[in-house]
Amino acid sequence: MTVAAFGVRGERLAPHTSLRIGGPADYFVRVATERDLVDAIQVAREHELPVFILGGGTNVLVADAGIRGVVLRNSWREATPDGTTVMASSGTELAHVAATAAKAGIEGLEWMATVPGTVGGAVHGNAGAFGSETADALVEAELMDLNGDTWTAGVEELGYAYRTSALQGTPIVCVRARFRGTAGDRAKAVQRIKEMANERMQKQPLAQPNTGSIFRNPPGDHAGRLIEAAGLKGRTIGGAMVSPKHANFIVNVGDAAASDVRALMTVCQDEVQKQFGVTLVPEVELVGEW
């Protein structure tokens, strides 16, 4: 395949992110199967193009100048229960993993229903909610490098810590992952998912474009509490606003630019540092040409 025939040129990434923000990709390719994923990475490699995997478009702030190289939108969605585990492809929404587990009578993965994004993103970033995180549930992940070589890594090999892993900042791609729950009751698991979803809807600004939590919670505290205590709820820069509903969310209330969000993040960090002496570390990943 020639590079000219590879994907869509100059596709704006804003429609593909949960914040509805992001400039153009040099090449944009949507993949829906494992073969698509492997082939796309191979073509990018042949043309020496960098690759960025965009799953659900959550937890990322894409620069206004966009992303150079190839952006792969991973829409490969499969989840299969086996005993008390679920094997899921990297493009599968975590909510689908939770639903598959519950339907099979597997408990312990209900929290995944409240985390936006996909399996691949969760494996890379140790996504979590309601006191649980990916590292607690992951058994193993099948990984692939940009040469197309694959291997399986156990959870203990992935260097997990709070909202981070050894995979971050590397070109290694998650192909699929296996998660473990416990044998349980289908109705109970479904009910727990509903309860968690309702709680999330009440606390988070889900009706407005957002990218999930902006900052990691500092040890023993909550980023949202600190930002609110600093008097920043409702603060705006351009089309970006610190959510009045939950201060650790920045929402797109207009035609926000990535630079607006980044500037607002800096205001939050500066004020919290000045008033409380606490350094807020971003949970959202800044990607592209800044």
C-alpha positions, -999 to +999 in steps of 0.1 A: +000+000+000+013+034-009+014+061+017-010+082-004-036+055-001-031+051+036-061+065+055-077+099+054-054+129+051-059+159+075-089+144+094-098+168+123-096+148+155-121+169+175-151+147+165-132+117+177-124+129+212-148+131+242-137+168+247-146+176+211-112+192+208-082+184+185-065+195+153-058+174+122-040+140+119-016+136+090-033+102+084-064+089+101-073+052+099-102+034+115-095-002+123-123-027+132-105-061+134-072-075+147-060-079+111-068-042+103-048-032+134-018-053+125-018-043+089-022-006+096+008-006+120+028-025+094+021+001+067+030+029+091+062+011+100+071+006+063+067+044+057+085+052+090+055+071+103+048+075+140+016+058+153-008+070+179-037+048+190-069+066+197-094+044+214-125+060+229-109+095+227-111+099+264-084+110+289-065+128+260-061+165+251-052+167+215-032+198+205-048+224+182-020+217+157-030+180+157-009+148+156+018+140+132+020+106+115-008+081+117-037+081+142-054+048+144-090+049+157-093+015+173-129+003+169-121-035+172-148-046+198-149-081+211-154-095+246-157-132+255-163-147+290-145-178+301-151-191+336-145-161+359-125-141+333-133-120+303-110-117+273-115-084+254-099-067+224-082-034+229-109-014+211-136-027+234-153-001+257-148-009+293-186-006+298-190-035+273-165-056+293-185-049+325-218-058+308-203-090+293-191-100+327-224-093+345-243-112+318-221-142+325-226-140+362-191-127+369-189-101+397-161-076+405-158-058+372-189-036+376-168-005+382-156-007+346-191+004+334-184+039+348-150+044+331-151+060+297-127+047+272-114+013+260-095-017+271-063-005+254-064+029+271-072+013+305-042-011+302-019+017+293-031+042+320-043+019+348-078+034+346-100+030+376-132+040+395-150+033+428-118+022+445-109-003+419-084-001+391-072-020+360-042-035+379-066-051+403-085-070+376-060-076+348-046-111+345-025-105+313-022-084+282-012-093+247+011-065+235+026-056+201+055-034+191+057-014+158+076-042+142+045-064+146+061-086+172+037-098+199+040-112+234+020-117+265+028-098+297+014-106+331+000-078+352+031-079+374+053-070+344+035-038+335+048-015+363+014-004+375+010+025+399-018+050+405-031+059+370+002+050+353+021+020+339+054+011+323+036+012+289+030+050+289+053+069+267+063+038+247+052+027+212+039-006+225+003-014+216-022-034+236-038-060+214-061-077+239-064-082+276-078-107+301-096-096+332-106-116+362-137-113+384-153-138+408-182-162+403-213-144+413-249-135+406-260-120+373-288-099+387-266-086+415-239-076+391-264-058+368-279-040+397-245-028+409-237-015+375-270+006+375-262+019+410-227+030+400-239+046+368-265+066+386-240+078+412-216+088+384-244+107+366-252+127+398-216+137+405-200+142+371-208+166+342-216+139+317-240+161+297-211+183+285-180+173+265-152+163+290-123+140+291-128+125+326-107+136+355-081+162+346-057+156+376-047+126+396-058+127+432-029+137+455-021+112+483-048+115+510-068+141+492-090+148+461-080+171+433-116+182+429-118+193+466-086+213+463-096+230+431-130+239+446-115+251+478-092+274+457-124+291+444-120+279+408-153+262+401-169+279+371-136+296+361-134+299+323-107+305+297-121+307+262-146+279+257-131+258+286-147+258+321-139+242+354-171+223+359-195+238+385-206+202+392-172+186+398-141+207+400-117+180+387-135+181+353-129+207+326-158+209+302-160+223+267-188+249+269-183+265+236-157+262+208-129+255+232-094+251+219-068+228+234-048+258+244-078+270+265-079+238+284-042+237+290-042+273+302-071+265+326-052+235+339-022+257+346-044+281+365-057+252+386-022+240+393-008+274+402-037+283+425-037+250+443+001+251+447-001+287+460-029+282+484-023+247+497+013+238+487+000+208+467+013+199+432-015+187+409-003+161+384-023+158+352-042+126+346-052+136+311-026+129+285-015+159+263-008+145+228+002+159+195+022+190+184+022+215+213 
